[in-house]
Amino acid sequence: MAKLSIIIPVLNEATVIEEQLRGLQPFRDGDVELIVADGGSEDHTAKLAEYLADRVVVSKPGRAHQMNRGSQVAKGEVFLFLHVDTALSC
């Protein structure tokens, strides 16, 4: 099976990022990596995500910049871009 990279673009999502990433932890048991692409948050989004994601990267603001930055560091063969307010279940 192809390795999957879940890339989550975020901006000032400190109030929800931990809950979202906790819900994705079961996927990390498989061949899935979690990448948070922060667009320059002014809250603690990136810091909160560090221990729940495989990678946290910072980019220029803008969803396209964030998605591109996340895909640059991704190791997966398949990318899933997931909005922080979208739930994914096993």
C-alpha positions as CSV (number, residue, x, y, z in Angstrom):
1,M,0.0,0.0,0.0
2,A,1.2,3.5,-0.8
3,K,2.4,5.7,2.1
4,L,-0.1,8.5,2.8
5,S,0.8,12.0,4.0
6,I,-2.0,14.0,5.6
7,I,-1.3,17.7,5.3
8,I,-3.3,20.1,7.4
9,P,-3.0,23.8,6.5
10,V,-3.7,25.9,9.6
11,L,-3.8,29.6,10.7
12,N,-4.5,30.6,14.3
13,E,-6.2,27.3,15.2
14,A,-4.9,26.9,18.8
15,T,-8.4,26.3,20.1
16,V,-9.0,23.2,17.9
17,I,-5.6,21.9,16.6
18,E,-5.0,19.4,19.5
19,E,-8.5,17.9,19.3
20,Q,-8.1,17.5,15.5
21,L,-4.7,15.9,15.7
22,R,-5.7,13.6,18.6
23,G,-8.5,12.2,16.4
24,L,-5.9,11.4,13.7
25,Q,-3.5,9.5,15.9
26,P,-4.8,6.1,15.0
27,F,-3.7,6.7,11.4
28,R,-0.1,7.1,12.6
29,D,0.0,3.4,13.6
30,G,-0.2,2.6,9.9
31,D,1.9,4.0,7.1
32,V,0.6,7.5,7.5
33,E,2.4,10.7,8.4
34,L,0.8,13.9,9.7
35,I,2.1,17.2,8.6
36,V,0.8,20.6,9.9
37,A,1.5,23.5,7.6
38,D,1.2,26.7,9.5
39,G,0.7,30.0,7.7
40,G,2.2,32.2,10.3
41,S,-0.2,31.8,13.2
42,E,-0.1,34.5,15.9
43,D,-1.4,32.1,18.6
44,H,0.3,28.9,19.7
45,T,-1.0,26.6,16.9
46,A,2.4,25.4,15.7
47,K,3.7,24.7,19.2
48,L,0.6,22.8,20.2
49,A,0.9,20.7,17.1
50,E,4.5,19.7,17.5
51,Y,4.0,16.6,19.7
52,L,0.9,15.3,17.8
53,A,2.3,15.7,14.2
54,D,5.2,14.1,12.5
55,R,6.2,17.5,11.1
56,V,5.2,21.1,11.6
57,V,6.3,23.5,8.9
58,V,5.8,27.2,8.5
59,S,5.1,29.0,5.3
60,K,3.9,32.3,3.9
61,P,0.3,33.0,4.6
62,G,-2.2,31.6,2.1
63,R,-3.6,28.1,1.7
64,A,-1.8,27.4,-1.5
65,H,1.6,28.3,0.0
66,Q,0.8,26.1,3.1
67,M,-0.3,23.2,1.0
68,N,2.8,23.5,-1.3
69,R,5.1,23.7,1.7
70,G,3.6,20.7,3.3
71,S,3.9,18.7,0.2
72,Q,7.6,19.7,-0.2
73,V,8.4,17.9,3.1
74,A,6.0,15.0,2.8
75,K,7.4,11.5,2.4
76,G,4.2,9.9,1.2
77,E,3.3,8.8,-2.3
78,V,-0.3,10.0,-1.8
79,F,-1.2,13.4,-0.3
80,L,-4.5,14.1,1.6
81,F,-5.1,17.8,2.3
82,L,-7.4,18.0,5.3
83,H,-9.0,21.1,6.7
84,V,-8.6,21.5,10.4
85,D,-12.4,21.5,10.8
86,T,-12.9,18.2,8.9
87,A,-13.0,14.9,10.8
88,L,-11.5,11.7,9.3
89,S,-12.4,8.4,10.9
90,C,-10.9,4.9,10.5
